[in-house]
Amino acid sequence: MTRLAAAIEGIGVLGPGLDNWLSTAAVLTGARGYEPARTILPAPGALPSAERRRAGRVIKLALAVGAEAVAQAGRPAQSLPSVFASSGGDGDNCHEICAALAETERSISPTRFHNSVHNAAAGYWSIANGCTEGSVTLCAYDGSFAAGLLEALSQVAQSRGPVLLVAYDSDYPPPLQFERRIPDAFGLSLLLAPMDSPRALATLRAGLSAQPTSRLAHPALDFQGATSMDGFRFQGPERVKWVEESRSVAAGTKPGRWKAHTAHTSVAAPHRLHRPRVFRPEEFPEMSSSSTSSPGDQDRVLLDGSQGEGGGQILRTALTLSLLTGRPFRMVKIRANRDKPGLRPQHQKAVEAAAALGEAKVVGSGVGARELTFSPGAYAPRDLSIDIGTAGSTGLVLHTLQLPLALRAENPVHLVLTGGTFNPKAPAFLFLNATWRAYLAALGMPLTLTMPSAGFYPRGGGRLEAWIEPATPRPFDQTDRPPFRTLHGTAGVSNLREDIARRMRDRALERLSAHGLSAEIDLVSWPGPGQGAAIALTAEHDGAVPATFVGLGERGKPSEAVADEAVDQLLAFEAVAHAAVDPHSADQILLPLSLTPGRSAFTVSEVTEHLRTNADTIRAFLDRSITIEEPQGEGQPGRVIID
C-alpha cells in the first residue's frame, strides 16, 4: 500500500479571530491569547471586476486561504492541481435560491444559478489565477475535510508533485442555520508536496486511528455546534485527529511533523453526468476486411506503414489526425518492420474505438491486416470503456483517443481501458502518470490518471482510467534544461515476492550512488490478475517537466537487470546537459504541439526514428512546418521547432 504522506509547503487560515496563518500559529503555540471575533472576508482582488461582483462569501473565503498558502510556498498558482472540500458550499446563495423558489414568480438570477454549483469556488480560483490544471471538488458532510485531505495526499503520492488543498465552510442564514449550525466562516488551505520538498514547513502522514477526537484548550476554538469545519476539530464517524508539533513550525526553527489519522472511507471519482459507453463488437461500423465501398475522397491521405520506425505509431497518429481534421486515410504495409506485422489487438481496438467515436467507415481492421482505409464522420466526445481483450497496451490506445476527446470536449470525459499497463515498447503507467500527464498539463491539456489494476504480459487484465478535461492548448518553449533538483522512484511487483522489488531498488540505489546521485524509491505491490515487476526513476529539474525512465521485468530477467535498464536510460538523459525533453516524450508531445497555434521549440537528448516518423505523419495531414535539427548526426541530441 502506498504510504500517504506529504510535506506542507504553505498554510492559509482565515476564521473567527484568526486573520491568517501567522496569527493562528501564535494562538496555537500560546504566544498570544485567542480573542474571538467575526471572520472578516477580504475582497478577491485577483478576480476581474465582473467576477468580483458576483463572488459570494465562500468564494472570498476559499480564494483568501488558497492565496495565502500559495504565496507562503512561493509556487506559481497557475500550475497547481487543486482539491476543494466543503460540506455545504455557498449557504447564502442556497438560502436566496430557496427564498426565490418560495415566491410566486419563482425567478432565479443567472448569477445565483451559476454560483449554486458545488465547484464554484474552484472555478473562481482558476479565473483568478489563470490556472488550467485539474481540480477536484468534494463534499462528504462531516467528513468533507477528511475526504479532501485523503484526495490531496493521494494525488501527491500519484503525481509526485504539489497539490493545493482548500477546505472551507460558512455559516448559513436563518432558517437553515437552525438545521446546520456553523458559527462563522472558516477556511484552511494546505499546499502539499512530496516529502523531499526543500520548501517543507512540516510533514504530514495519514493513518488509521481508534483514538478519540483531540480537543483544543480554548472553548471558543473548539466549536461545539459545527461538525464539518468546526474550528480546528473535526468530529463524526470519519474522525481526523491532528497531532501538531507546531511550536518549531510557527517559530521557523525546524520542520515539524503533523500526523493525520482517519478512518477508511471511499472517496468517489470526479462526478460525471452519464455512464461510460461500452462498445460491443456488433456496434462497430463497417469493419470487414474486404468491401466494395470506397470513400473516394480527393482529400484522402496515403500512408506507407513500412516507412521510418514502421510500427503502430503511424497508425495511431493517423487515427487521431483523421478524427480531428475529418480527412480520410489509406494505410498500406502496416507495421511491416515488426516481428508480427499487421494489426495487433491493441491496434485493432484503437481503430475500433476511433471508428465508433467518429462514426467512421473502415475497411481492413482485423488482427493481422496490413492495409486499412479509415473515413471519419462527425463526432461528439463521450465517456468510453474499451477492453483490449489481451495484454495489449492501454497507454497506446489512450494516446490515440486523448487529443480527439480533449480538443472537442466541453465537459470532462471518462475513459476506461482494460489490457496491459506495463508493456515492452509502450509507455508504462508510471511514465504516463509522472511525465506524459505533466507534459499535457504544461500544454494546457489536463487529465487525471489512475491504475486500479496492473496488467503485465501475458495475462493483461490491467485497468487504466483517465479523466480527460477540455483542453486550452498553448505553445511550449524549452530549449535548455534547468538545474537538477531531485530524484525519486517506484519499484513494484504484482503477485510476486516483495524481495524482487527490494532487489530492484537496492540495485538502482547502488548504481546511482556510484554516479553521485541519491534517490527515494518507494516499494509497492500492485493489485492485478497476473505477475510482473517494474521500476521507474523520475528526475526532476527546477521548473521543468519531470523525466521518467522505466525498467520492465520479464520471465528469466534478473531484478538487477530490470533496475539497470531504468538507470541506464536516466544516466544517458542526464549526460546531455542542455536537453530539456527525454527521447520518449519528444515524439509524444510533437502531435499536440502541432495542433497548437503558435511557435513551439524544445531540445531533446536523442532524436529517435519515432520522432522523425511522427513528424512525417503529421506533415501528411497538417500544413505545419516541423524542423528537426540534428547537428551531431542521427541518434544524437537535437532541437525541434514547430512553426
Summary of the structure (lengths in Angstrom):
residues: 643
radius of gyration: 26.3
end to end distance: 45.9
largest distance: 85.7
contacts: 2322
relative contact order: 0.09
helix: 32%
strand: 23%
